[in-house]
Amino acid sequence: MKSLRPLLVLVGLLGSVVASHAQFTWTGLGGNTDVSTNGNWLGNVAPPNDGTADLQLGQALFHTLKLSATYDFDSVALTASDSYSITTAGAQTLTLHSGLALSNTVGSSLSLSANLTVDLVAAQTFDAGNGSVTVNGKITQSTGPFGLSLLSSAASGGSFTFTNAGLGNTYTGNTTLGNGTNPLTVTFYNSSPFGTGSVSVLGGPASASAVLLSAHGTQTLANNFSLNGFVSLRSFDAPLVFSGPVTLASNTTLIAN
């Protein structure tokens, strides 16, 4: 029995540090839109605020979630062809560990409030699927740096829009745009939509699968850029300036829109 005690102690220690993740499905049946209301979730149990909850947003009575405090979730997934928005009561922070993803069904969209700061505490992927993600606030990192991939897993592509004019994103990890196969559109209204790290653009093998960078207003991107495959550039109202180094791979084709 003595020889078993160290093993039993080790098993106990491992059990105390391994987090258990669980899915929580939004129903919107709780009489309000607050995330903390038990009745808004399948099974009448609100997700814990400890970084272990994976939120599932599908067909529901209401498609708005309100954060009345700072929240720490593992991930957010939109699983239906619906338009969702995450709003806040005042300025709040949403910490994510494993990113967000939208359904590959046409018409899905997710909008994040202008008062919401998204804190990335691990390397992760934001997948627009066959829909659109609009970030009206900002993306930052309280630790790191950690990388962020923006892509679409849908063959017909998806889009991201950063409307936070004058704010920009402040995360310090590197950014990857596209997956080298599916089209992706990234629209921005400030000069730091990709934080301060390097940016790798992975366009597809043809113009139909290009990564499109679409700028509004006078924007100057200071990041180090690496361009691969078909990359489309569009600027409304004023020139788009790349002030940092830009490296073109041998397979790069630039398209001016």
C-alpha positions as CSV (number, residue, x, y, z in Angstrom):
1,M,0.0,0.0,0.0
2,K,2.9,2.4,0.7
3,S,4.0,2.2,-2.9
4,L,0.6,3.3,-4.1
5,R,0.4,6.4,-2.1
6,P,2.6,8.7,-4.3
7,L,0.5,7.6,-7.4
8,L,-2.7,8.4,-5.6
9,V,-1.5,11.8,-4.5
10,L,-0.3,12.5,-8.1
11,V,-3.7,11.6,-9.5
12,G,-5.4,13.9,-7.0
13,L,-3.1,16.7,-8.0
14,L,-3.8,16.3,-11.7
15,G,-7.5,16.2,-11.1
16,S,-7.3,19.5,-9.3
17,V,-5.7,21.4,-12.2
18,V,-7.4,20.0,-15.3
19,A,-10.3,22.3,-16.3
20,S,-13.5,20.7,-17.4
21,H,-15.1,22.4,-20.4
22,A,-18.8,22.4,-21.1
23,Q,-21.2,23.7,-23.8
24,F,-23.9,26.2,-22.8
25,T,-26.7,26.8,-25.4
26,W,-28.5,30.1,-25.5
27,T,-32.3,30.1,-25.6
28,G,-33.2,33.7,-24.7
29,L,-36.2,32.5,-22.7
30,G,-35.3,34.2,-19.5
31,G,-37.3,37.3,-19.9
32,N,-34.3,39.5,-20.6
33,T,-31.0,39.4,-22.5
34,D,-28.6,39.1,-19.7
35,V,-26.0,36.4,-19.9
36,S,-26.2,35.8,-16.1
37,T,-29.9,34.9,-16.2
38,N,-30.3,31.1,-15.8
39,G,-33.5,31.0,-17.8
40,N,-31.7,32.2,-20.9
41,W,-29.8,28.9,-21.2
42,L,-30.8,25.4,-22.0
43,G,-31.3,23.5,-18.7
44,N,-31.8,26.8,-16.9
45,V,-28.1,27.0,-15.9
46,A,-26.0,30.1,-16.8
47,P,-22.4,29.5,-17.9
48,P,-19.7,29.8,-15.2
49,N,-17.5,32.9,-15.4
50,D,-14.2,30.9,-15.2
51,G,-12.9,30.4,-18.7
52,T,-14.4,26.9,-19.2
53,A,-17.7,27.6,-20.9
54,D,-18.2,27.2,-24.6
55,L,-21.2,29.3,-25.7
56,Q,-23.5,27.9,-28.4
57,L,-25.7,30.5,-30.1
58,G,-28.3,28.9,-32.3
59,Q,-32.1,29.4,-32.9
60,A,-33.5,31.3,-30.0
61,L,-36.2,33.7,-28.9
62,F,-33.8,36.7,-28.7
63,H,-30.5,37.1,-30.5
64,T,-29.0,39.6,-28.2
65,L,-26.7,38.8,-25.3
66,K,-25.9,41.5,-22.7
67,L,-22.8,41.4,-20.6
68,S,-23.4,43.3,-17.3
69,A,-19.9,42.4,-16.0
70,T,-16.5,41.2,-17.1
71,Y,-16.8,37.7,-18.4
72,D,-14.3,34.9,-19.0
73,F,-15.4,32.2,-21.5
74,D,-13.5,29.6,-23.5
75,S,-15.2,30.2,-26.9
76,V,-18.3,31.5,-28.7
77,A,-19.9,29.7,-31.6
78,L,-22.9,30.8,-33.7
79,T,-24.5,27.6,-35.0
80,A,-27.4,28.9,-37.0
81,S,-28.2,31.2,-39.8
82,D,-29.1,34.1,-37.5
83,S,-27.8,37.6,-36.6
84,Y,-26.5,37.9,-33.1
85,S,-25.2,40.8,-31.1
86,I,-23.3,40.9,-27.9
87,T,-24.0,44.2,-26.0
88,T,-22.8,45.5,-22.7
89,A,-23.9,47.5,-19.6
90,G,-21.2,50.0,-19.7
91,A,-17.6,49.2,-20.6
92,Q,-16.9,45.5,-20.2
93,T,-14.2,42.9,-21.1
94,L,-14.8,39.5,-22.6
95,T,-11.9,37.1,-22.2
96,L,-11.6,34.3,-24.7
97,H,-9.3,31.3,-24.7
98,S,-10.3,29.4,-27.9
99,G,-11.7,32.0,-30.2
100,L,-15.1,32.3,-32.0
101,A,-16.7,30.6,-35.0
102,L,-19.7,31.2,-37.2
103,S,-21.8,28.7,-39.0
104,N,-21.1,27.9,-42.7
105,T,-24.8,28.8,-43.3
106,V,-25.4,31.9,-45.4
107,G,-26.7,34.8,-43.3
108,S,-25.0,34.3,-40.0
109,S,-23.6,37.4,-38.4
110,L,-22.1,38.4,-35.0
111,S,-21.7,42.0,-33.8
112,L,-19.7,43.0,-30.8
113,S,-20.5,46.2,-28.9
114,A,-18.4,49.3,-29.1
115,N,-18.1,49.2,-25.3
116,L,-16.7,45.6,-25.4
117,T,-13.0,44.8,-25.1
118,V,-12.1,41.3,-26.2
119,D,-9.0,40.0,-24.3
120,L,-7.1,37.1,-26.0
121,V,-5.3,35.0,-23.4
122,A,-4.2,32.3,-25.8
123,A,-3.4,31.8,-29.5
124,Q,-6.7,31.4,-31.3
125,T,-8.8,31.5,-34.4
126,F,-11.8,33.7,-35.4
127,D,-13.7,31.8,-38.1
128,A,-16.3,33.9,-40.0
129,G,-17.7,30.8,-41.7
130,N,-20.2,31.9,-44.4
131,G,-21.1,35.0,-42.5
132,S,-19.8,38.2,-41.0
133,V,-18.2,39.3,-37.8
134,T,-18.3,43.0,-36.8
135,V,-16.0,44.3,-34.0
136,N,-17.1,47.7,-32.9
137,G,-14.9,47.8,-29.8
138,K,-11.3,46.5,-29.7
139,I,-9.2,43.4,-29.3
140,T,-6.4,43.4,-26.8
141,Q,-4.1,41.0,-24.8
142,S,-3.5,41.2,-21.1
143,T,-0.8,38.6,-21.5
144,G,1.0,37.1,-24.4
145,P,1.8,37.8,-27.2
146,F,-0.5,35.3,-28.7
147,G,-1.3,34.9,-32.4
148,L,-4.7,35.5,-34.0
149,S,-6.0,33.9,-37.2
150,L,-8.9,35.5,-39.1
151,L,-10.3,33.1,-41.7
152,S,-13.3,31.6,-43.3
153,S,-13.9,27.8,-43.3
154,A,-16.6,28.2,-45.9
155,A,-15.8,27.8,-49.6
156,S,-17.7,30.9,-50.5
157,G,-16.0,33.0,-47.8
158,G,-16.8,35.3,-45.0
159,S,-15.9,38.7,-43.7
160,F,-14.6,40.7,-40.7
161,T,-15.3,44.4,-40.1
162,F,-13.4,46.6,-37.6
163,T,-15.5,49.7,-37.2
164,N,-13.6,51.0,-34.1
165,A,-12.5,54.2,-35.8
166,G,-9.7,56.0,-33.8
167,L,-9.3,53.1,-31.4
168,G,-7.9,50.1,-33.3
169,N,-6.8,46.8,-31.8
170,T,-3.9,46.6,-29.4
171,Y,-3.0,42.9,-29.2
172,T,0.7,42.3,-29.8
173,G,0.7,38.8,-31.3
174,N,1.1,38.1,-35.0
175,T,-2.0,37.9,-37.3
176,T,-2.8,35.5,-40.1
177,L,-5.5,36.5,-42.6
178,G,-7.1,33.7,-44.7
179,N,-6.2,30.0,-45.0
180,G,-4.8,29.9,-48.5
181,T,-8.0,28.4,-49.9
182,N,-11.2,30.3,-49.2
183,P,-11.9,34.0,-49.9
184,L,-11.9,36.5,-47.0
185,T,-12.8,40.1,-46.8
186,V,-11.4,42.3,-44.0
187,T,-12.8,45.9,-43.8
188,F,-11.3,48.4,-41.4
189,Y,-11.8,52.0,-40.3
190,N,-8.6,52.6,-38.3
191,S,-4.8,52.1,-38.8
192,S,-4.3,49.2,-36.4
193,P,-6.9,46.6,-37.2
194,F,-4.3,43.9,-36.8
195,G,-2.6,45.0,-33.6
196,T,1.1,45.6,-33.5
197,G,2.5,42.3,-34.6
198,S,3.4,41.0,-38.1
199,V,0.7,40.1,-40.5
200,S,0.7,37.1,-42.9
201,V,-1.9,37.2,-45.7
202,L,-2.7,33.8,-47.2
203,G,-4.7,34.4,-50.3
204,G,-6.1,31.6,-52.4
205,P,-4.8,30.3,-55.8
206,A,-7.2,32.4,-57.9
207,S,-8.9,35.8,-57.8
208,A,-12.2,34.2,-56.6
209,S,-10.4,33.0,-53.4
210,A,-8.4,36.2,-52.7
211,V,-8.1,37.9,-49.4
212,L,-9.5,41.4,-49.7
213,L,-8.2,44.2,-47.5
214,S,-10.7,47.1,-47.7
215,A,-9.9,50.4,-46.0
216,H,-12.2,53.3,-45.2
217,G,-10.7,56.8,-44.6
218,T,-7.0,57.6,-44.4
219,Q,-5.3,54.5,-43.0
220,T,-1.6,53.7,-42.6
221,L,-0.6,50.2,-41.7
222,A,2.7,50.0,-39.8
223,N,2.8,46.2,-39.4
224,N,5.3,44.0,-41.2
225,F,3.3,42.3,-44.0
226,S,3.9,39.0,-45.8
227,L,1.6,38.5,-48.9
228,N,0.9,35.2,-50.4
229,G,-1.4,34.0,-53.2
230,F,-4.1,36.4,-54.6
231,V,-4.5,39.5,-52.4
232,S,-6.9,42.3,-53.3
233,L,-6.5,45.9,-52.0
234,R,-9.3,48.4,-51.9
235,S,-9.4,51.9,-50.3
236,F,-12.4,54.3,-50.0
237,D,-12.0,58.0,-49.7
238,A,-8.2,58.1,-49.3
239,P,-5.0,56.1,-50.0
240,L,-4.1,53.0,-48.1
241,V,-0.5,53.2,-47.0
242,F,1.8,50.4,-45.9
243,S,4.6,52.1,-43.9
244,G,6.3,48.9,-42.7
245,P,8.1,46.2,-44.7
246,V,6.0,44.2,-47.2
247,T,7.3,40.9,-48.5
248,L,5.8,39.3,-51.6
249,A,6.0,35.6,-52.0
250,S,6.7,34.2,-55.4
251,N,3.1,33.2,-55.9
252,T,1.7,36.6,-55.0
253,T,-0.8,38.4,-57.3
254,L,-2.0,41.8,-56.3
255,I,-5.4,43.1,-57.4
256,A,-6.3,46.8,-57.1
257,N,-10.0,47.5,-56.6
